[in-house]
């Protein structure tokens, strides 16, 4: 029940900065008619030129971006009740004591340099419970075989082995409520930092290839696609995307337009992308739907939900 509540409509925007309440999604009309690598290239240009947060700013914002309406940390690895003040820099040998900042794409995969924009990118730097974070180490995400699990917790996060990536190495399975979130964050990372070498250690090379550009190896890509399809975009992801845009100046396009994943890597790869209209995207635009003005922008209101004119849900 707790996991469900964390991704439900109970999430609201916490007004912690004086900026417009609603952030505009990426303009998908710029992508009309483009295919696969062309889409990837355009998205890279749109999202890579963002503000690089300082280490201090990242710590401050991380403890605010990932708070739910109760003021609790939203944790992709556990269901521990932790608050922004419960942060710690080191490891613990007991669960639910404090949280660390976790690079969902590990620092060691690119060498860990603090001058690199990946180091403080709020899209993939998240607070997670310290003990679970220790178990994750820098292993790639995956689905351990049942007989190999050496650690698990109450939300189903697991550490175990799987030979899907060529060797029977360890893989980490996060809280299943956030497996789609993590997949879309990885699609963002490989798009935003496609020109970076993300294969600087052996764990990274199990799942990512580099040949002037970084790309997913097939087994890992298939896993990310699976998680993306099984766990669609939630209202929490949309809220988090809005908050990140306020402090960093960019968004995760795979949260705004999740169908882009299929056009770049999935079942529609090679097909021309068509930016969907509000009629195609918004379900059941009933007669009661009307236009509303917020912060100088026009939105559509239907059944107590707010959509952009392209149909992206903004607030529920």
N, C-alpha and C positions, 0 to 999 in steps of 0.2 A: 504493500500500500504506500509506503514512504516513497519508493522509487516512482510510483505512478504520480503521486502528488508533486514530485519535483519537476515533472515534465508537463504538468497539467496547466490549465488556464489560471491557476493561482499565482503564477508568475506575473509580476507587473513591473513596470519601469520604476526604479527608485531614482528620484530626482537628486542626483548627487553632483550635477554640474549644471550651470545655467546656460543651456543650449536648447535648440528646438527639440520638442519631444519626439518627433518622428523624423527619422533619417531616410533619405531617398535611396532606393536600391540602385544597383548598377543599371545603366540604360541598355537593355538587351537589344534595342533596335540597332545598335552599332554592330551587332553580331549577325544580323539578318543575312542569309545566303552563304554564310561561311561554314567551313567544314573542319573537323578534327584539329589538325595542327594549326590551321588558321585561327580557329576559335581559341586555342590555347595561347597563341601568340598575342592576340588582341586582349585577352583577359590578363595576361602577364603585364602588358603595358598599362592596363587600367588599375591594377592593384599593387604593383611593385613599388610605385613611387609614393610611398606613405611615410608618415612621420616615424623616425626611429626613436623609440622611447629610451630614456636613460634607465640605468639599472634601478635607481631610486623611484623614478616614475612608474616603472613596471611593477615594482613591489606595491606601491600605493594603489595603482589602478587594479591590479589583480585581485586585491582584497575587496574591491567594490564591484568589479564587473561580474564576478561569480558568486554573488549573494542572491538568495531567494527572498521572497516577500517577508519571511520571518527573520531575516538577517543572518541566516545560516549559510555556510559555504556549500556550494553545489559541487559535489565530489564525483568524478567519473570513475573512481575506483572503489568507493566504500559508501556505507550509509551512516558513518559516524556523525554525531552532532558536533560540529565545530563552528566557531565564529571567527571573524576577521582577526581578533586579538590572539587567537590560538595558533599563531605561526611559529615555526621553528626552522632553523637552518640546517640542522643535522639530522641524523637517523635516530630512530627509537626502536626498542625491542619489545614494545607493547602497543597494541592497537588503540586508536582513538584518543591519543594524547595531544596531537597537534598536526599541522599540515605543512607540507613543503610546496615550493613552486616546482611544478613538473613541466619539462619540455616534452610534449607528446611525441615530437620527433627529437630524439635524444641529442644532446649537445655533442657527444662523442662522434655522432654520425657525420658532422661537418668539421670536427676538430675542436669544437667548444669555444672558439674565439669570441670574446665579449664584444669585439668591435663589429661583428657580423650582425646584420639586422635580424636574423633569426633568433638571436640571443634573447631579445626582449619583445618579440612579436606577440602581441596579446592574443592573437587567434589561437596559437598553440601552447602558450604558457598558461597553465591553469593550476589552481590549488588542489592538491590531493593529499589524503591522509598519509602520514609519514611512513608508517610500517608497510602499507600496501605499495607505496612508492619505492621502498627499499627492495621489495620482491620484484618489482618490474625491472629495476636496474636499467640496462640499455637494450634489453631484448626486444625484438620486433613483436608486434601484435600478431596473434594467431589463435587457433582453437586447439588446445592441448588434447591429446587422447586421454580418455578416462583413466587408463592404467598408469599414466605418467604424472598425474597431478601431485605436486609436492607441497602446494599451499593453495588455500582458497579462503574466502570469507563469506559473510552472510548474504551478500548481494550477488554472489556467483562469479566474482572476479577469481581468476585462477592463474597459477604458474605451473607449467608442465612442458612436456616435449611433444614435438610434431616434426615429421620428416618432410612436410610439404615444401619446404624451402631448400631441399637438396640434402640436408643433413638432419640428424635427430637432435637438433638443438632446442634450447628452451624458447618458449613463446609465452606471451602474456595476454590473457583474455580479460578485458576490462569489465566493469559493471555493464551487463547486457543492455540496460536502458540507454546507454550512451555509445553503443557500437557504431550506429549510423553517424552520430555527431563526430566521432573520431575519424571515420572514413572521409567525411566531407572536409574535415580539417586537413587531412593528408592530401586530398585533391587540391585544396588551397595551397598547401606548402609546395607541392611539386609544380604548381602553376606559377606562384609568386617567385619561387627561387629555382626555376628550371635551369638557370645558367650557373648555379652553384654546384660544387662537387659535394654531394651528400653521402658519399661512400668512403669516408675516411677511417672506418674500422670494419672488422670482420662481420659484426652483427648487421651493420648497414648493408654490406655487400650481399647478404643473404636475400634481401628483398628489393634493393635498388641498384640500377645499373647507371654508369656514367660514361658517356662518350661525347664530351663537349657539352652535353646537357644531361640532367638527371631524369630518369624515368623508372617506373615501377616494373619489376620483373613479373612475369605472367602469373605465377601462383599467388603472389601478394596482391596484385591487381584484382584477381578473381575474388579474393577474400574481401577486399574493400568494396567491390561492387556488390557482393552478397550482403554485407552489412548495410550498405547504403540503401538497398532495396528493402531489406527486412525492417529497417528502422527509419521511417521517413522523417522529414524535417518537422520539428516540434515548435510550439510557441516559445519554449525556452531558448532554442537556438536563434529564433528571430529576435528575441529580446537581447540576447548576448551580442548578436551582430550589430544591433543598433548602438549598444553601449561602446563596443569597440570602435565603431565609426566615429564616435564623439571624441575619442582620445587619440586615435591613430590615423584617422582620415581615410581609411579604406574599409572594404567589406569582403566577406566571403561570398563570392558569386554563386557558389554551389548550395548556399542556404537560400539566397534570393531566387535562384532559378535552378532548382535541383535537377531538372531534365537535361541540363548541359553535360552532366556526368555521362549520360548515355551517348550523347553526340560526340564526345571526345574520346571516351574509352569503352563504351558499352555497345548495346544492341543497335544503336543508330550511328555508329562510327562511319564516317564517309558520306553521310547524308547532309544535305544543306539544312542549317538551323533556321527555323522560322520563329521569330519572337511572337509569342501568343498574345492575343488581345484579352481584354477584361472579360469578354463574353466566353471565350474558350477556357480561360483559367479559373474564373470565379464560379464556384458551383452555385446553382439555384439562385440566380440574381432575381429575387422575387420583386413584385411590383412595389413593395415597401422600400426597396433600396433607393437611396438618394445620395446626392453629392454633398460632401461636407468640406469646409475649409479649415485647415489646420496650419498655422504658421506660414500662411501664404501659399500653401499647396492644396490642390483639390484631391480628395480621396472619396472612396465609395463606401457607404455604410449599408450593411445588410445583416439582418439577424444579430444585431449587437456586435458585429465584427467590422473592423476597418480594413479596407484594401487600398492599395495604390491603383491608379487607373489601368495598370497592367495586370492587376489581380493578385499581387503579392500581399499576403496577410501581414499586417503590421501590428495591430493590437487586437486581442480577443477579450 
